[in-house]
């Protein structure tokens, strides 16, 4: 690959790594009424993907809670 392509890919990857969930693990557990476990990690991943895809703002906790509840309802069915 060309150097410029590799630099662009590395830059994009670094920016993705800096994106954090609007809700921390404790907030996710409270929102979903669950305890620690793999679902908390899956929920964080879901929220981060929603930010990357432009469906959610990184700082909108209320929208994150609504989105998370809808995600959980869909995952349960």
Backbone as CSV, one residue per row, in Angstrom:
resi,resn,N_x,N_y,N_z,CA_x,CA_y,CA_z,C_x,C_y,C_z
1,UNK,0.846,-1.193,0.000,0.000,0.000,0.000,0.877,1.237,0.000
2,UNK,0.296,2.288,-0.493,1.026,3.540,-0.471,1.082,4.079,0.956
3,UNK,2.104,4.829,1.225,2.286,5.392,2.556,1.105,6.275,2.933
4,UNK,0.617,7.086,2.008,-0.503,7.982,2.335,-1.763,7.207,2.696
5,UNK,-1.976,6.079,2.044,-3.131,5.236,2.362,-2.994,4.659,3.758
6,UNK,-1.812,4.173,4.098,-1.590,3.616,5.427,-1.731,4.677,6.514
7,UNK,-1.262,5.877,6.232,-1.393,6.968,7.204,-2.859,7.305,7.412
8,UNK,-3.622,7.384,6.344,-5.057,7.687,6.454,-5.787,6.612,7.239
9,UNK,-5.448,5.355,6.987,-6.086,4.251,7.722,-5.727,4.297,9.204
10,UNK,-4.483,4.565,9.514,-4.052,4.647,10.911,-4.732,5.821,11.610
11,UNK,-4.846,6.937,10.912,-5.503,8.112,11.484,-6.974,7.810,11.781
12,UNK,-7.652,7.168,10.861,-9.062,6.812,11.060,-9.202,5.854,12.237
13,UNK,-8.293,4.896,12.343,-8.358,3.933,13.438,-8.144,4.623,14.784
14,UNK,-7.233,5.569,14.857,-6.981,6.277,16.108,-8.195,7.103,16.528
15,UNK,-8.878,7.710,15.567,-10.060,8.495,15.895,-11.183,7.594,16.406
16,UNK,-11.322,6.434,15.829,-12.345,5.491,16.285,-12.056,5.073,17.719
17,UNK,-10.805,4.879,18.054,-10.443,4.462,19.407,-10.757,5.530,20.447
18,UNK,-10.829,6.802,20.038,-11.092,7.864,21.001,-12.578,8.046,21.262
19,UNK,-13.428,7.397,20.505,-14.867,7.505,20.714,-15.238,6.650,21.915
20,UNK,-15.938,7.263,22.848,-16.373,6.529,24.036,-17.893,6.571,24.129
21,UNK,-18.428,5.601,24.798,-19.866,5.514,24.997,-20.348,6.700,25.837
22,UNK,-21.516,7.266,25.497,-22.060,8.351,26.304,-22.451,7.871,27.711
23,UNK,-22.657,6.579,27.858,-23.003,6.000,29.152,-21.877,5.084,29.604
24,UNK,-21.488,5.205,30.869,-20.472,4.291,31.381,-21.145,2.988,31.806
25,UNK,-20.344,2.043,32.256,-20.877,0.729,32.611,-21.944,0.787,33.691
26,UNK,-21.736,1.627,34.696,-22.719,1.762,35.778,-24.034,2.309,35.248
27,UNK,-23.967,3.320,34.391,-25.179,3.903,33.814,-25.910,2.897,32.935
28,UNK,-25.164,2.097,32.194,-25.776,1.069,31.354,-26.497,0.039,32.225
29,UNK,-25.847,-0.400,33.297,-26.470,-1.386,34.184,-27.740,-0.818,34.818
30,UNK,-27.691,0.448,35.234,-28.878,1.079,35.814,-29.994,1.202,34.786
31,UNK,-29.644,1.616,33.575,-30.636,1.798,32.507,-31.326,0.484,32.166
32,UNK,-30.544,-0.583,32.076,-31.093,-1.876,31.666,-31.557,-2.730,32.841
33,UNK,-31.249,-2.296,34.044,-31.633,-3.075,35.215,-30.901,-4.406,35.298
34,UNK,-29.612,-4.375,34.961,-28.809,-5.598,34.965,-27.570,-5.414,35.831
35,UNK,-26.889,-6.507,36.090,-25.626,-6.467,36.804,-24.466,-6.571,35.830
36,UNK,-23.253,-6.614,36.365,-22.071,-6.732,35.505,-22.139,-7.994,34.646
37,UNK,-21.575,-7.913,33.469,-21.533,-9.071,32.583,-21.294,-8.659,31.146
38,UNK,-21.353,-9.619,30.271,-21.036,-9.375,28.860,-22.024,-8.437,28.187
39,UNK,-23.260,-8.383,28.671,-24.262,-7.510,28.049,-23.853,-6.048,28.181
40,UNK,-23.167,-5.703,29.269,-22.709,-4.320,29.453,-21.715,-3.963,28.339
41,UNK,-20.791,-4.852,28.055,-19.831,-4.627,26.970,-20.508,-4.559,25.618
42,UNK,-21.485,-5.424,25.392,-22.228,-5.404,24.127,-22.997,-4.093,23.990
43,UNK,-23.550,-3.611,25.097,-24.304,-2.350,25.071,-23.377,-1.183,24.755
44,UNK,-22.187,-1.175,25.361,-21.216,-0.119,25.067,-20.830,-0.147,23.595
45,UNK,-20.586,-1.333,23.087,-20.226,-1.479,21.675,-21.359,-0.968,20.779
46,UNK,-22.586,-1.297,21.134,-23.746,-0.827,20.373,-23.785,0.701,20.356
47,UNK,-23.594,1.329,21.515,-23.641,2.795,21.593,-22.502,3.443,20.807
48,UNK,-21.319,2.877,20.889,-20.183,3.415,20.134,-20.429,3.290,18.640
49,UNK,-20.963,2.167,18.201,-21.288,2.000,16.782,-22.356,3.001,16.344
50,UNK,-23.323,3.275,17.214,-24.366,4.253,16.888,-23.758,5.638,16.689
51,UNK,-22.741,5.976,17.471,-22.054,7.257,17.306,-21.295,7.271,15.988
52,UNK,-20.544,6.216,15.711,-19.758,6.125,14.478,-20.663,6.233,13.255
53,UNK,-21.834,5.606,13.327,-22.762,5.609,12.198,-23.603,6.886,12.122
54,UNK,-23.438,7.787,13.093,-24.145,9.065,13.062,-25.570,9.010,13.582
55,UNK,-25.944,7.923,14.247,-27.300,7.801,14.784,-27.427,8.360,16.193
56,UNK,-26.295,8.712,16.804,-26.294,9.132,18.194,-25.162,10.123,18.424
57,UNK,-25.424,11.150,19.230,-24.391,12.108,19.602,-23.607,11.552,20.789
58,UNK,-22.319,11.785,20.797,-21.457,11.249,21.851,-21.763,11.840,23.224
59,UNK,-22.485,12.942,23.281,-22.717,13.612,24.557,-24.178,13.607,24.988
60,UNK,-25.030,12.913,24.258,-26.465,12.921,24.552,-26.841,11.672,25.353
61,UNK,-26.753,11.786,26.666,-27.020,10.639,27.533,-28.475,10.182,27.444
62,UNK,-29.402,11.128,27.359,-30.824,10.751,27.322,-31.150,9.971,26.039
63,UNK,-30.642,10.456,24.905,-30.860,9.729,23.648,-30.174,8.367,23.698
64,UNK,-29.022,8.302,24.356,-28.317,7.024,24.492,-29.158,6.039,25.304
65,UNK,-29.795,6.528,26.359,-30.655,5.646,27.170,-31.834,5.127,26.348
66,UNK,-32.474,6.022,25.611,-33.614,5.593,24.774,-33.159,4.577,23.730
67,UNK,-32.044,4.856,23.088,-31.522,3.958,22.059,-31.163,2.604,22.660
68,UNK,-30.570,2.634,23.840,-30.174,1.400,24.510,-31.391,0.560,24.889
69,UNK,-32.431,1.183,25.365,-33.657,0.457,25.720,-34.293,-0.163,24.476
70,UNK,-34.284,0.566,23.363,-34.836,0.031,22.113,-33.978,-1.139,21.630
71,UNK,-32.648,-0.992,21.747,-31.737,-2.069,21.362,-31.999,-3.314,22.197
72,UNK,-32.143,-3.137,23.495,-32.370,-4.262,24.405,-33.701,-4.947,24.096
73,UNK,-34.738,-4.145,23.813,-36.051,-4.713,23.472,-35.944,-5.542,22.193
74,UNK,-35.190,-5.045,21.222,-35.006,-5.780,19.962,-34.166,-7.019,20.136
75,UNK,-33.162,-6.938,21.023,-32.286,-8.085,21.264,-33.012,-9.193,22.018
76,UNK,-34.004,-8.792,22.797,-34.737,-9.770,23.606,-35.750,-10.555,22.772
77,UNK,-36.142,-9.984,21.633,-37.180,-10.674,20.826,-36.597,-11.585,19.792
